[in-house]
């Protein structure tokens, strides 16, 4: 029946609820990181808790450089998540966030020397 068919989903939901409860978090979500053409370049995991954090994984390394990650809120204000030095083989970055992530609509990642931005739109 229905209970058998949804057993895996209910188990996963229970595990997620236990994780958030233990970490005193409100939510964990994942969003695609896209380049200027809209192609997926990675995933951005965002966790609302104490502390909140963002961690991104890249499908392939970005051009080497120093990248600034900026968070943009619904009201249009910005907050710098951090500046990350990404080398030729680096495929991740992350930091704790000093902002309520439930107010954030997007993360923008851009080489500090300029160039195209990579964007993750939060729900």
FENNORCOR-V913109 format. One record per residue. N is the residue number from 0. PHI is phi in whole degrees, -180 to 180 (none if undefined). D_CENTER is the distance of its C-alpha to the mean C-alpha in Angstrom with 1 decimal. Layout:
N_PHI_D_CENTER ; N_PHI_D_CENTER
This chain:
0_none_36.8 ; 1_-63_33.6 ; 2_-63_32.8 ; 3_-69_33.1 ; 4_-67_31.0 ; 5_-106_28.1 ; 6_-58_28.5 ; 7_-64_25.4 ; 8_-66_23.2 ; 9_-68_24.8 ; 10_-65_24.4 ; 11_-62_20.6 ; 12_-60_20.4 ; 13_-65_22.5 ; 14_-65_20.5 ; 15_-64_17.3 ; 16_-62_19.5 ; 17_-65_21.0 ; 18_-61_17.7 ; 19_-65_16.6 ; 20_-64_20.2 ; 21_-65_20.7 ; 22_-89_17.6 ; 23_55_18.6 ; 24_-102_15.2 ; 25_-96_15.0 ; 26_-165_12.3 ; 27_-138_9.4 ; 28_-143_7.6 ; 29_-134_6.0 ; 30_-137_6.1 ; 31_-74_8.0 ; 32_-97_8.0 ; 33_-123_11.7 ; 34_-84_14.5 ; 35_-62_17.3 ; 36_-87_19.2 ; 37_89_16.4 ; 38_-81_16.2 ; 39_-65_13.2 ; 40_-121_12.4 ; 41_170_9.5 ; 42_-126_6.5 ; 43_-117_2.7 ; 44_-95_3.5 ; 45_-127_4.3 ; 46_-121_8.0 ; 47_-96_10.8 ; 48_-168_13.7 ; 49_-124_15.9 ; 50_-86_14.2 ; 51_-79_10.8 ; 52_-150_8.1 ; 53_-131_4.7 ; 54_-136_5.3 ; 55_-118_5.4 ; 56_-116_8.6 ; 57_-109_11.0 ; 58_-66_13.8 ; 59_-149_16.2 ; 60_-62_16.5 ; 61_-82_16.2 ; 62_-55_19.5 ; 63_-55_20.2 ; 64_166_19.7 ; 65_-101_18.1 ; 66_-115_14.9 ; 67_-103_14.0 ; 68_-103_10.5 ; 69_-118_11.4 ; 70_-101_10.2 ; 71_-118_12.7 ; 72_-92_14.1 ; 73_-56_16.3 ; 74_-78_19.3 ; 75_95_18.3 ; 76_-77_18.0 ; 77_-122_15.7 ; 78_-144_14.4 ; 79_-79_13.7 ; 80_-74_10.8 ; 81_165_12.9 ; 82_-117_14.8 ; 83_-125_14.4 ; 84_-87_17.3 ; 85_-111_16.5 ; 86_-90_19.7 ; 87_-59_21.1 ; 88_-109_19.7 ; 89_-70_16.4 ; 90_-132_13.5 ; 91_-160_10.7 ; 92_-159_9.6 ; 93_-179_8.2 ; 94_-167_9.9 ; 95_-75_10.9 ; 96_-116_10.8 ; 97_-93_14.2 ; 98_-141_13.5 ; 99_-69_13.4 ; 100_-68_10.0 ; 101_-69_12.2 ; 102_-93_13.7 ; 103_-87_10.7 ; 104_-104_11.1 ; 105_-159_9.1 ; 106_-113_7.5 ; 107_-118_10.4 ; 108_-117_11.0 ; 109_-145_14.8 ; 110_-61_17.4 ; 111_-63_19.4 ; 112_-83_22.5 ; 113_109_21.5 ; 114_103_20.9 ; 115_-70_18.5 ; 116_-99_15.0 ; 117_-105_12.0 ; 118_-131_10.1 ; 119_-121_7.2 ; 120_-95_9.1 ; 121_-83_8.2 ; 122_-79_11.2
